[in-house]
């Protein structure tokens, strides 16, 4: 079985592939203070919970938390005696990165781009609603052309409640009206509908600048499934996009 791991600032998501089938995707909170043994125990317990044995024959990691990369690698090696493939500059991806400094592009964006290029018609816009909100352009040749980065939904909500005196911390749901008649509905409207409008506007701006429409727009990330329902654009949801990209990258480097 192939284990794929995406280490993000908020969560660590793991995927388990049996052949070409993604049989398990799980999510744990990112904790920079845990040891390799603690992560090994956490991974093993999750796999056991879902009835997945630890017969791991390969592993691939993307990470935007450098201080955790080595720790998670050690935890996987403890579980399986496998040395994971870490997506860093120099690893073969099959995708040209046409930015000013390709080494600066986050591993999660590269993996998501590879996943989209192998799954969907191009050119493709990838919306990633994680700790930060990103929109990436993969051109008709499968090259990464660039992206936009803006504060994520969680960061925006935290800023509202922590930097104001009278706005509370809230859980996020889609309100029935854009014109809120109470504080919570008004905050939810601003975040949900505001984010959806931003996504529609930025996607349109990217297409205008690029000179052609995207054949596909796909969204991934923790809150993407709910937010894109409020977008006007036709958007496909794929919460496992990064894991499919990591699988392709692993296979390319193990040939």
N, C-alpha and C positions, 0 to 999 in steps of 0.2 A: 504494500500500500504506500502511496505517496502522501506525505504530510506537507501542507502548505501553511505558512504562518505569515500574517501581516501584522507587524508591530506598529501600532499607531499611538498618538499622544494620549488618547482617552481609553482605547480598548485594544486588546490583542485578539485578532480573529484567527481561528485555525480551521483548515479544511482537510478532509481526508478523501483521497481518490482511490477507488478500486477500479483499475483499468481507466476507462474514460468517464466513469460515473462518479460524480461528487456525492458521496454517501453521508457526509456529515459536515456541518459548519457550526462552530461554537464561538462564543465571545466571552472573554474575561476582562476584568478591569486592569489597565496598565498600572503597574506598581513598580517604581524604580528602586524600591528598597528590598525587594524579594531576592533571595539567593537562587542559584541554579537548582538546588535540591527542592526548594519550595515550588518553583515552577514545574519541575518534574512531577512532583506529587499532584499538583493541580491538573496538569495535562492528563496524567494517568487516571485520576479520579473521573474526569469528564469523559474520557474514552470508555471507561468502565460503566459509567452511568448510562451511556447509549449503546452498550453491548458491542463496542468496537475493541478488538484486541490490539495490542501494541506491536503487531508484526509490520513495522515500518521499514520499507526497503529503500526509501529515498525521502529527502526533505528539501524544501526551498523556502527561503525567507526574504521578505521585503521589510525594511525597517526605516522609520523616520525618527527613531529614538536611539541614537548611536550607543548610549551608555547601557542599553538593554540588549543589544544585538549579541554580544559575546555571551551574556548570561543565558539567553534563550538557546543559543547554539549549544552551550554546555548541558543544558537541561535535556535537550533532544538527544544528545550523544549519550547521556546517562540512561535514557529510556530505550535507545535502539542501537547504540554503538555505531550510529551513522553520522558522518560529517555533513552538515547541511550545506547546500549551495546558497550563498548569500548574494543577493542582487546588489552589486556594487559596480562602479565604472570599470569597464574591461570585460565584464561578463557578456557573453553573446546573447542578444535579444532578438535579432532579426529586424530591428526597427531603427531607422535613422532618426537621430534627435537633432533637429535643426534650430537649436537655440544658441544664444551667445556663448554659453558655457554648459555643454551637455552634462557635465559632472554635477551641476547644481540641481538638476531635475530630480525630484523625490522618487525614491524607489517605488512607492505606491503608485505614482502617476505613470511610471514606465510600465509596471506590471498591468495596470488597468488599460493602458494604451495597447499593449500586446494582446490582451484579452479581447478588447473591442475589435482590433484589426483582424483577428482570427474568427470572430463570431458574426460581424455585421457588415452590411454594405458601407463603402467609404465614398466620400469623406464622412467623418463621424465626430460629433461633439459628445464629450464625456463629462457629465455633471457628477461631482463627488462631494456629497454633503457629509463631511466628517467634522473634525475639530475646526478645520478651516473649510470654506466652501470654494471648490475649484471647478473651473470649466476648461477642458483641454480640447484642442483641435488635432485630430489625426487626419491627414490629407488623403487624397485618392490613391497615393502610392504607399500608404501605410506608414508615413513618417510623422513624427511628433513635431508639430509646428510651434507650439507654445500654449500658454494658458492664462487664465485670470485667477487671482487668489483674493479672497475677501474673508472677513470674520465669519466663523461658523455660527450656527444657530445657538448652540450651547453657550458660546462666548458672548453672543449678543444678549441672551437672556440673563446671564450672570452679570453683565455690565449694567443692565437695566435695574436689577434688584439691588446690586451692591453700591452703585454710584448715585442712587436717588433715595430720598428719605421716605417716600410713601408708596413706592412700587414694590409689591411682594415677589418672592420667588414662586414660580408657578410650574406646573407640569404642562406640557404642550399638547393641545388638541386643536382641531380645525373648527373655528367658530362658524355659526350659521349665517352671520352677517359681517360685512366688512366695517360697518359703522357700529362700533362697540358702544353699548349703553352702560357698561360698568367697567371697572379697572381691568379685571382679568380678561374679559372678552376683548377689550381694546388692545391689550398687550398681545393676546393671541392673534388678533387680526393683523397687527403691525408685523409680527414675526412671520406668520404663515403666509399671508397674502403679500406682504412686502418681499419676502424671500422669493416667492413664486414669480412676482412681477420682475424682480431683479434678474432671475434666471431667464425669463422670456426676453427681457431687454438686452442682456449681455449676449445671449445666443444670437439674436438678430444682429447685434453690432458686430460680432465676430464674422458672421456670414457676409455682411455688407463689406467689411474690410477685406475678407478673403476673396470676394467676388463671385461666390457660388454658394448655393444652399447645401446644407448637410443632408446626406442621404439617410442618416440615422442620428438620433439623439438618444443616448442611453444614460440612465442615472444609477448611481450606486451610493453606498454609505448608509449609516444607521437610520437617518430620518428621511431618506429620499423617497421611500414608498408613499408616505403621507403627503409630503410637500408637493410632489409633482402632480397630484390630483387637482391642485389649484392652479396649475400652469395652463396656458392656452395652447402651448406647443405640444405636439404628439411626442411623448417621451416613453421609451421602453425602460422598465425597471429590471435591473440585474444586480442583486445584492452580493453576488459571488464573482463579480467581474475580475477582481484582483487575483483570486485563487485560480481562475482559468488561465490568466496570464502567467502566473508563476508556474503552472504545470507546463505550458508551452516553452517557457524559458528553461525549465529544468530539462525537458526532453531535448532541446537544442544543444545544451551543454554536455549532455551525457551520451550523445551519439559518438 
